[in-house]
Amino acid sequence: MLHRLAIALLAFAPLTALAADVPEFTLTIQNHRYVPAELTIPANTKVKLIVVNKDPTAEEFESHELNREKVVAGGASINVYVGPLKAGRYPFFGDFNQATAQGVLIAR
């Protein structure tokens, strides 16, 4: 029984190592704005965006170029995986406050 458990754990070890290798970047929503408004990430690399909403109301992380749309409850956070992306600019916005919640990922 112990032998089978060890084999099962070893089978998942590569997945754990891969998850730990994904670079993480944080975006904050505060006063209906994304901070930072421009975030540079490495090109050709899958990344994890941690979107923290410090506002009491919900907001949405949306990007047509990234094909992402995810609501962030007030006072909560979400994870959004993007990439690998070619070098370039990838705009995103908050659908609930489009006039102010604007930003761009810059892949370099």
Backbone as CSV, one residue per row, in Angstrom:
resi,resn,N_x,N_y,N_z,CA_x,CA_y,CA_z,C_x,C_y,C_z
1,MET,0.827,-1.201,0.000,0.000,0.000,0.000,0.869,1.262,0.000
2,LEU,1.874,1.300,0.853,2.764,2.453,0.911,3.500,2.644,-0.402
3,HIS,3.880,1.552,-1.042,4.573,1.601,-2.326,3.689,2.268,-3.385
4,ARG,2.397,1.926,-3.419,1.471,2.517,-4.392,1.294,4.013,-4.146
5,LEU,1.235,4.395,-2.877,1.101,5.809,-2.540,2.325,6.579,-3.008
6,ALA,3.510,6.040,-2.798,4.737,6.705,-3.235,4.752,6.882,-4.746
7,ILE,4.324,5.866,-5.483,4.279,5.958,-6.945,3.271,7.024,-7.369
8,ALA,2.116,7.076,-6.719,1.101,8.074,-7.049,1.619,9.486,-6.787
9,LEU,2.300,9.693,-5.696,2.850,11.016,-5.385,3.925,11.422,-6.377
10,LEU,4.755,10.502,-6.777,5.794,10.801,-7.765,5.188,11.164,-9.112
11,ALA,4.063,10.583,-9.442,3.405,10.885,-10.711,2.958,12.341,-10.777
12,PHE,2.595,12.931,-9.629,2.134,14.320,-9.597,3.264,15.318,-9.337
13,ALA,4.436,14.889,-9.005,5.553,15.784,-8.707,5.872,16.739,-9.852
14,PRO,5.902,16.290,-11.123,6.191,17.239,-12.207,5.150,18.345,-12.318
15,LEU,3.882,18.055,-12.039,2.846,19.080,-12.092,3.065,20.138,-11.023
16,THR,3.455,19.726,-9.844,3.726,20.663,-8.767,4.916,21.555,-9.122
17,ALA,5.945,20.987,-9.689,7.124,21.772,-10.072,6.769,22.780,-11.145
18,LEU,5.937,22.391,-12.105,5.542,23.321,-13.163,4.743,24.479,-12.608
19,ALA,3.816,24.226,-11.707,2.997,25.290,-11.130,3.861,26.288,-10.371
20,ALA,4.895,25.822,-9.706,5.773,26.704,-8.939,6.651,27.560,-9.845
21,ASP,6.863,27.132,-11.083,7.732,27.856,-12.004,7.027,28.993,-12.746
22,VAL,5.717,29.139,-12.596,4.972,30.183,-13.289,5.183,31.508,-12.563
23,PRO,5.756,32.519,-13.246,5.948,33.823,-12.587,4.609,34.459,-12.235
24,GLU,4.571,35.131,-11.091,3.354,35.778,-10.607,3.507,37.290,-10.618
25,PHE,2.425,37.971,-11.008,2.379,39.426,-11.030,1.061,39.867,-10.419
26,THR,1.079,40.971,-9.683,-0.132,41.437,-9.000,-0.649,42.723,-9.622
27,LEU,-1.951,42.744,-9.880,-2.680,43.938,-10.287,-3.660,44.251,-9.171
28,THR,-3.765,45.511,-8.808,-4.698,45.924,-7.757,-5.754,46.829,-8.365
29,ILE,-6.980,46.618,-7.949,-8.073,47.524,-8.317,-8.364,48.372,-7.094
30,GLN,-8.207,49.690,-7.263,-8.455,50.612,-6.153,-9.010,51.904,-6.732
31,ASN,-10.100,52.393,-6.160,-10.783,53.585,-6.664,-11.171,53.412,-8.128
32,HIS,-11.582,52.200,-8.481,-12.032,51.856,-9.834,-10.947,52.054,-10.885
33,ARG,-9.701,51.850,-10.480,-8.549,51.943,-11.387,-7.642,50.739,-11.166
34,TYR,-6.954,50.337,-12.229,-5.953,49.280,-12.108,-4.611,49.894,-11.752
35,VAL,-3.955,49.309,-10.768,-2.632,49.764,-10.338,-1.709,48.549,-10.332
36,PRO,-0.631,48.561,-11.100,-0.238,49.604,-12.045,-1.100,49.548,-13.305
37,ALA,-1.201,50.682,-13.992,-1.969,50.741,-15.231,-1.217,50.049,-16.370
38,GLU,0.101,49.980,-16.273,0.927,49.247,-17.236,1.770,48.241,-16.472
39,LEU,1.685,46.992,-16.875,2.417,45.925,-16.199,3.241,45.175,-17.234
40,THR,4.552,45.138,-17.034,5.439,44.437,-17.955,5.645,43.008,-17.474
41,ILE,5.437,42.068,-18.400,5.619,40.642,-18.123,6.575,40.071,-19.166
42,PRO,7.179,38.918,-18.887,8.083,38.337,-19.887,7.306,37.765,-21.075
43,ALA,7.807,38.035,-22.274,7.216,37.460,-23.482,7.505,35.967,-23.524
44,ASN,6.682,35.248,-24.241,6.873,33.812,-24.464,6.903,32.999,-23.175
45,THR,6.188,33.475,-22.152,6.163,32.820,-20.851,4.741,32.853,-20.297
46,LYS,4.252,31.734,-19.824,2.958,31.707,-19.150,3.127,32.396,-17.797
47,VAL,2.191,33.282,-17.436,2.269,33.988,-16.159,0.935,33.903,-15.427
48,LYS,1.016,34.098,-14.132,-0.167,34.137,-13.269,-0.367,35.576,-12.824
49,LEU,-1.528,36.139,-13.147,-1.894,37.466,-12.664,-2.771,37.287,-11.433
50,ILE,-2.391,37.932,-10.360,-3.205,37.952,-9.155,-3.890,39.311,-9.148
51,VAL,-5.201,39.318,-9.314,-5.962,40.563,-9.379,-6.661,40.752,-8.033
52,VAL,-6.252,41.794,-7.303,-6.763,42.080,-5.962,-7.686,43.290,-6.052
53,ASN,-8.933,43.104,-5.655,-9.904,44.195,-5.681,-10.031,44.787,-4.284
54,LYS,-9.477,45.980,-4.090,-9.557,46.658,-2.798,-10.816,47.518,-2.673
55,ASP,-11.574,47.623,-3.747,-12.835,48.367,-3.704,-13.919,47.508,-3.060
56,PRO,-14.951,48.135,-2.501,-16.036,47.355,-1.893,-17.009,46.769,-2.928
57,THR,-16.909,47.235,-4.168,-17.816,46.758,-5.218,-17.076,45.849,-6.197
58,ALA,-17.830,45.015,-6.862,-17.245,44.081,-7.837,-16.688,44.830,-9.044
59,GLU,-15.713,44.220,-9.670,-15.153,44.713,-10.926,-14.854,43.495,-11.781
60,GLU,-14.551,43.735,-13.023,-14.271,42.632,-13.932,-12.921,42.854,-14.595
61,PHE,-12.137,41.779,-14.690,-10.916,41.811,-15.485,-11.316,41.276,-16.856
62,GLU,-11.248,42.147,-17.859,-11.665,41.741,-19.205,-10.651,42.198,-20.228
63,SER,-10.403,41.331,-21.207,-9.507,41.661,-22.308,-9.892,40.844,-23.522
64,HIS,-10.226,41.541,-24.587,-10.543,40.857,-25.839,-9.282,40.215,-26.418
65,GLU,-8.151,40.919,-26.340,-6.886,40.421,-26.885,-6.385,39.184,-26.141
66,LEU,-6.656,39.112,-24.840,-6.229,37.964,-24.036,-7.310,36.886,-23.946
67,ASN,-8.495,37.186,-24.465,-9.629,36.263,-24.403,-9.942,35.869,-22.954
68,ARG,-10.011,36.878,-22.085,-10.291,36.654,-20.667,-11.415,37.578,-20.213
69,GLU,-12.239,37.067,-19.309,-13.325,37.841,-18.707,-13.662,37.165,-17.386
70,LYS,-13.345,37.850,-16.279,-13.550,37.237,-14.973,-13.900,38.321,-13.951
71,VAL,-14.957,38.093,-13.190,-15.416,39.046,-12.172,-14.600,38.862,-10.900
72,VAL,-14.257,40.008,-10.279,-13.573,40.024,-8.989,-14.517,40.682,-7.991
73,ALA,-14.988,39.935,-7.025,-15.882,40.493,-6.009,-15.155,41.584,-5.221
74,GLY,-15.921,42.495,-4.643,-15.335,43.526,-3.795,-14.591,42.904,-2.625
75,GLY,-13.376,43.387,-2.364,-12.571,42.878,-1.265,-12.015,41.486,-1.483
76,ALA,-12.029,41.002,-2.716,-11.560,39.644,-3.016,-10.440,39.685,-4.051
77,SER,-9.931,38.512,-4.386,-8.906,38.415,-5.422,-9.171,37.190,-6.286
78,ILE,-8.616,37.222,-7.490,-8.718,36.113,-8.427,-7.351,35.862,-9.041
79,ASN,-7.193,34.701,-9.626,-6.001,34.372,-10.397,-6.396,34.240,-11.856
80,VAL,-5.594,34.829,-12.727,-5.822,34.750,-14.167,-4.503,34.329,-14.810
81,TYR,-4.513,33.225,-15.522,-3.320,32.767,-16.224,-3.382,33.254,-17.667
82,VAL,-2.276,33.816,-18.138,-2.183,34.271,-19.530,-0.859,33.799,-20.122
83,GLY,-0.860,33.714,-21.429,0.371,33.389,-22.128,0.523,31.916,-22.404
84,PRO,1.665,31.648,-22.997,2.744,32.568,-23.370,2.293,33.552,-24.453
85,LEU,2.722,34.802,-24.299,2.351,35.872,-25.220,3.552,36.320,-26.043
86,LYS,3.296,36.641,-27.299,4.334,37.253,-28.135,4.579,38.661,-27.605
87,ALA,5.744,39.210,-27.887,6.041,40.584,-27.479,4.967,41.510,-28.043
88,GLY,4.494,42.421,-27.196,3.458,43.349,-27.638,2.677,43.917,-26.469
89,ARG,1.627,44.650,-26.820,0.767,45.302,-25.830,-0.603,44.636,-25.855
90,TYR,-1.127,44.338,-24.659,-2.389,43.637,-24.514,-3.281,44.413,-23.537
91,PRO,-4.200,45.232,-24.064,-5.049,46.031,-23.181,-6.054,45.175,-22.407
92,PHE,-6.411,45.663,-21.228,-7.463,45.059,-20.417,-8.256,46.187,-19.775
93,PHE,-9.442,45.863,-19.272,-10.281,46.895,-18.662,-11.230,46.262,-17.661
94,GLY,-11.815,47.123,-16.834,-12.867,46.707,-15.923,-14.194,47.042,-16.566
95,ASP,-14.983,46.054,-16.850,-16.229,46.259,-17.591,-17.234,47.112,-16.819
96,PHE,-17.169,47.118,-15.479,-18.133,47.868,-14.684,-17.765,49.348,-14.546
97,ASN,-16.499,49.690,-14.806,-16.028,51.080,-14.716,-15.063,51.342,-15.870
98,GLN,-15.573,51.237,-17.087,-14.708,51.317,-18.272,-14.000,52.660,-18.430
99,ALA,-14.576,53.724,-17.913,-13.956,55.043,-18.061,-12.660,55.160,-17.261
100,THR,-12.556,54.431,-16.149,-11.375,54.585,-15.296,-10.538,53.300,-15.162
101,ALA,-11.166,52.154,-15.199,-10.442,50.878,-14.981,-9.862,50.382,-16.301
102,GLN,-8.713,50.948,-16.661,-8.033,50.616,-17.909,-6.594,50.246,-17.612
103,GLY,-6.063,49.306,-18.374,-4.666,48.943,-18.200,-4.142,48.204,-19.424
104,VAL,-2.852,47.888,-19.373,-2.228,47.169,-20.478,-1.116,46.271,-19.942
105,LEU,-1.084,45.042,-20.440,0.057,44.155,-20.205,1.036,44.380,-21.334
106,ILE,2.290,44.541,-20.994,3.339,44.706,-22.002,4.236,43.491,-21.917
107,ALA,4.215,42.682,-22.948,5.062,41.493,-22.990,6.367,41.857,-23.688
108,ARG,7.491,41.642,-22.987,8.832,41.943,-23.526,9.722,40.757,-23.360
